[in-house]
Amino acid sequence: MSLLNDFITFEHGNEHDLEHDSEHDLRKKPQFSSPKIYNAKGDLSKRWYVYFSFRNPKTGKLERMKNIYGIANTYKKKEERLAVLSVYRKRLLLLLKKGYNPFEDNKHLLKQSKPSKIQKQQNEVATIPHPIQVQQTPIIQRQDTNINVPNNNAQEVTGTSLEKAFDLSLHLKKNVVGDRTLRDYRAHADKFISWLKEEHPNITTINLVDKAIIMRYLNEVLSRSSARNCNNYRTNLSSLMQTMEDNDIIPANHVKKIKALKTKPERNKTYSHKTQTEIFKYLEKEDPVLLLYIKFISYNFLRPIEVCRLKVKDINVKEGLLQFKSKNNPLEVKRIPNILLKDLPDLSQFNGDMHLFTQDKIGGYWDIDETNKRNHFSARYRKVVKHHFNLDKNYGLYSFRHTFITKLYQSLIKGSTPHEVKSKIMLITGHSTMDALEKYLRSIDAAIPDDYSHLLK
């Protein structure tokens, strides 16, 4: 089907040859359905394509074949998109009449149908309203009706420019991922493009980027950073290039063929009961705002950045509920335990759109990026708490979440089976699956057995 797609979306004038050879015995049972255009009822936000069915030689029934998109969906006007797909439909129909069979090897047929006359290409120019660029297909470049014929020593390959390809992919990601993820995508894409311009100035279109080029880039990232950072680049580039593949900007996503590197996972350690109690007592006088921030992490098991997102209107004191945007859900609702409710100030005095936490008080406007808010509290905790208690890099704000989930597990396990405990904890912590929770509990060593000395006697 990839050969068929290349042939159908290839810009040449072979229609005359195909029409000339399309005479066949009409008495034979139809082997294919007439190709049709799907236009999503005119909705340009959806993908348009040409589709058809072909008779399976084994079952004798017509089966739907792979859709043909080409580059039609890069056009933003209905007329242009329809014009491109009409050309694809016409070429497909003529090729089917000539004997194309998706269940057989058709290379010889496609080679025989390649254009050989410049005049045919000149006639084709008028078929499409604007010049079209096709990825990874040797074509004759043109502007308006001026034809440039490639010589025998080199072939010019046209494709979507690097900037346009990544811009389109980012645009499609805009309504799929969060703002922070989109910024990471943009940053990694810009760095990759800059590197290509510096190291490979001859690569100007996305179809020229192969696995070897990407591998060299990731190795350079690894040489100046870490395996984890290299994996982040790999993940983001793969996501963007997968969108390009899905939208027929490139034939294949080469990044997904590159394996992720093994990393040494780092995690925050849990606090001992003594240290945690001393920290809470110390902050009651030194920084009450930071203490309340930590209690949302400890008692409601929120991640630090999730606490930064909270607004006054997200706290329903009367019903003891809070709603927030979590790691996995755009809107999640949790129970606020009484141990935290009693520490909340009177929130009725604040406007609902105010942020619950600001840099110096509870309730106020703090219009900066949520990542910067999290970084502010991390730096504040390091200055106020870690230096005072001489805590190393293995302890941080996230450690409180680990500490209290461990406490929760060890309290529940005394009178229940492990499965019952995990089922209860899922409702409290917000883990979406049992597997995710079990993996998390293993990572923080929550399931520590009681003393088993008597079993060794």
N, C-alpha and C positions, 0 to 999 in steps of 0.2 A: 504493500500500500504506500510505502514511502516513495518508491519509484513513481507510482501513479501520481502522488501528490506533487512531486517535483515536476513531472511532465505537465500536469494540468495547470499549475500555477506559473509555469515557465513562460516568459514573454517572447513568443515567436509566432510566426505565421504559418502553421502547418495545416490549418483548417482546409485549405484547398486540396491538399494531398489526401487528407482523410475523407473528405467528401467524395473525392474521385474514386476511392477504394471502398466506399461504404455500401456498395450494392451487394446484397446477399439474398438468400432464398427466404422470402417472407412466409413461406409455408412452414418453416421450422418453428418449434415451440419457443416463445420468447425466453431468452436467457437472463434478461435484466429488466428492471423497471426504468422508466424514463427519469433521468436525474431531475431533481427539484431543488428549489432554493428555500431555505428556512430563514425568514427575516424577523422572527420574534415579534410579529405584529408591529413592526416599525420601531421597536425599542432598541435604541443604540447602545444602551448599557449592557445588553446581552450579546452573546456571540452569534453571528450569522454564519451560515455555511451551506454547502451543496451536499445533498445526500441521495443515495440510490440503493437499490437492492440487487443481488445477483443470485442466480439459482445454484444452490449447493449440489455438486455432482453426486454426492453420497446420499443425500436425503431427497433430492429432487424438488426441494422447496426454496422459494425466494428468501434470502437472508439479508438483513440490513448490513451494509458495509460501513467502514469507518468514515466519519464525516470529513469533508474537505473544507478547510478554513482559509488556507493561503495567508495572505496579508490583508484580506478584506476588512478585518476588524480594527485595523489601524486607522481606517478612514472614519471621520466624524460626521459625514453627511450621508443621508440615506441614498441619494442619487449615485454618489461615488461608490458606496459599498455595493449597491445593487448592480452597478455597471461591471465591477470587478467579478462578482459572483456569476453574472450572466456569461462572461467570457469563460470562466471555469466550467460552467454547466455545458456550454456549447462544445468545448474541447473534450470533456468527459464523454458526452453523448457520441461524438464522432469516433473517439477512441474505442468505445464499447462496440460500435458498429463494425469497426475494423477488426475486432476479434479479441480485445483485451479480456482476460479472465483472471480475476483476483485469486483464484485457487490454483493458478499455474505460474510458472516462471515466464514473465513477459519482457525480459530484458531485450531480447532480439526485436520484439515489436516496437518497443520504445526507441531503440537505436535507429530503426528504419524510419521512424517518424520524426527524427530530428530535422530542423530546418536546414536548407541548403542554399536558398536564394535570398539575396538581400531584398529583392522586390517584394517577396512575401512578407518580410518584416516591416517594410515601409507601409504596406497595406494594413498591417496589424496596428500601427501606431494610432490610427483614427478610432480604434475600437474602444479604448479606455480614455476617460476624460483627463487624467493626469498620469505622469510617469510613475511607475511602480517599482519599488526596490524589493528584490527577493533575496532571502538568505541562502548562502551556500549553494548557489546555482550559477554557473558561468553564463552570463548573458551579454548581449550587445547593449552597451550603455547608450542612452540617447537623451537629448533635450529637445523637446518638441518633436520635429521631424528630421533632425540631423542624426544620421546613423554613423557610429564609429565601429568599424569592424576590427576585432582583435586579430593580431597577426599570429603566425604559427609558433613563435617563440614564447609567447606569454598570453595568458588569459586574464582578463579583468573580472574580478568577482565583486559584485555589489551586495551590500547588506545594510541592515539598520545600523546607524552610528552608535557608538558606545553610549554617548550621553542620552540619545533618544530611547535606546533600549532600556536603560536603567530608569530613566524618568517615567516611562510607561509602566514598568513593573512597580515602581514606588507609588504611582498614581492608583494602580489597581489594589495595592496593599493598604491604601489609606483608610478604607472603611472596614478593614479586616483585622488589623492589629492596633494596639494602643499607641499613644503618642511617643512614649519613650522607645518602644520597639522600632517605630518608624524612623525616629532620629538615629538610632543605631544602624538601621539599614542604610540610611542616607550617608552617614559618616563612613561606613565601611565601603560603600559603593564609590564615594568620591575618592577615597584613598586608593582603591583599586584602579580607578580610571587614571589618577595622577601617576601611579606607578607604571601603568602601561604606556602613557605618553612619554615618560622619561626613559624607561628601559626598552620599550618596543614601539617606537614612534610610527613604524609602518603598520601597526595594527590600529585601524581606525573604526572598524565595524565589528559588531558583536559576533558574527559568524566566524571570524578568524581566531577567536579565543578558544583554544582547545585545552585538554586536560593537562598537558605538559606545561603550558603557560600558567595555569592556575596553580599547579603543584609548585612551580618555582616561586610564585608569589607567596604562597602559604609557608614555604620553607624560609623565606626571608622574614616573614612575620615571626616565625618561631625562633629564628636566630637572634632577634632583638627583644623578645618578650618571653612568653611561657606557652606551654602546651595548651593550657586552658584558654588563653587569649587566642591562640591559633585556631582552636576549635570554634570559638565564638565567630571569628571571621569566616571560617568554613561554613558554619550553620547559616549565617546571614546571607552570604553570597549564594549558597545553595537555594535558599528560600526565594531569593529574587530571580535566579536563573530558572528555577522550576516554574515560576509564573511566566517567564518568557517562553519556556517550552510549551506550557499549557495554552498559550496564546499564539503559538506558531511563529514566534519571532526567531527562535533557534530550534534546530531539529532535536537537540538532546541537551539535558543538563549534565555537563561533565563533572560538576562538583560532587554530585551524589555518588560518583564512582570512587571518590577519594575517602578512605577510611578515617574516622576520627582518631586522634591520638589518645593514648592512655594517659591519664592525669592522676595526680595524687590529691584526692579530695581533702579540702580543708573545712573544718567545722568548728564552731564555737563550743567550748566545753561547758558542762553544766556547773553551776555554783553549788558549793556545799551549803547545807542549811545554815550553818554559822555565818558564812560570808554573806549570803543573801540577806539574812536578818540584819546584819551590821550595816549593809549598804542602805537598806530601807530606812533604818533608824537615822543614819547619817544624813540622808537626803531630806528628811522631814524638816531639818533646820537649814541645810545648805541650799537646797533647790527643790521646793515643793512641786513646781511645774514639771520638772524632769522626773520626779518621783511618780506623778500621776501618769505621765507618758509611759513610764516603765510598767505601771500597773495594768495598763491596757494590753501590753505585750504579755504580761505574766498571767493575769486573771481571765482575759478574753482571748488569749492565744493569737493575737493579731501580729502580723509582721510589722516591723518598724515603718515601712513605707505605707502600709495600710492605715496606721495610726495617723500619719501625716495627711492622709486624704480626708479624714473625718471633719464634718462640719456640724455645727450646733443642731441643725435640723435632722441630722442622722441619728441623734440620740433621743429615743422615746423613753423618758424616765418613768412615765406613768405605767407603761406596760413592761418596762424592763427589757427593751430591745434596742439593738443598734443595727443599722444597715450601712454597707460599705462596698467598695469595689475591691474584690480579692484578687489573688494571683490567677485564679482559674475561672472566676465568674464576674460578669459586669455588675451584678448586684447580689449581695449575700446578706442574709439576716442572721444575727446571733443573739442569744440570750445574754444579758448583762447580769452577772452574779451579784448578789447583795453585797458581797465583800468589796465590790467595786462601786456599786451604786451609792453606798453611804459616804464614799470619799468624793463624789462629784459635787461641785458647787451648784448654786441655783442658776440653772441655764435659762430660765424664763426671762432674764434681764437682757439677754443677747438676741441679736437678729439671727434668724435661722441660717442665713447665708454666710455668717461668720465662720471662720475656721476655728475648730475646737482648740487647737494648739498654735500659738505663735511663738516668736523667738523669746518673748519675755513674760507672757501671761496666758491665761485661759480665756478664750473668746476674743476674737478680733480678726482683722483682715490682714492677710499675709500672702500677697500675690506673687509668689515665686514658684519655680518649678518644684514638684514634689520630691525629685531626687535631691535637689539642693536643700530642701527641708530635712530630709533624712540625714544628709551629710552634716547639717548643722547640729542635729541632736547627737550624732555619733561623735563629732568633735567635742561637743559639750560634755558628753559622758566621759570621754577620754581625759579631759582636763579636770573635771570636778571629781570623778570617782576613781578612774583607773590609776591616776598618778597618786592619789591619796592612799589607795589600798595596795599599790604596787602590783597591779594585775598585768599579766603579759598579753601578747597579741591573740592568744587563744580565748580570751574572754571579751565579750562585747554585749551590746543590747540584745542581740539574738539569743545569747546564752540564757536569758530569762525565760524565753519561750521553751527552750529545751528543758530547763530546770523544772518548770511547773507542769509540763506535760509528763515528765518523768514522775513527779509527785502524784499526779492524777492517776497514772497507770499503776503505780505501786500501792496506792490506796484502794483502788477498785479490785485489784487482783486477789486481795485477801479473801473475798467471799464469792468470787465468780470464776468461771472458766476463761481462758485467754480470749476465746472467740467472743464471749459475752462482753468482756472488757473492751475489746477493740470496737465492737458495735456501738457501745456507749460513747467511747472516745471520739469516734467519727462524727457524731452529732455535735460534739463540743468543739473540736478543733477545726472542723470544716474540711477535712480531707475528702476528696471526691470518691476514692475507691479504697477498698480494703488493702489491696496490694500497695498503694501509695503510702497508706498509714503504716503498714508492716515494715516497709522499707525505711520509713522515717524513724520508727521506734528502734529498729536495729542500728541505725546510724548514730543514735544518741545513747545507745546502751540502756534503754529504759527497763527492759526485762531482765533485771539482775536477780538471781535466785537467792533464797534465804540460805543461811549457813547449812552446809550439807556434811559437816564433819561426822555426824553419827552414821552416815552411809558408808564411810570409809573405814569404820572399825571392823 
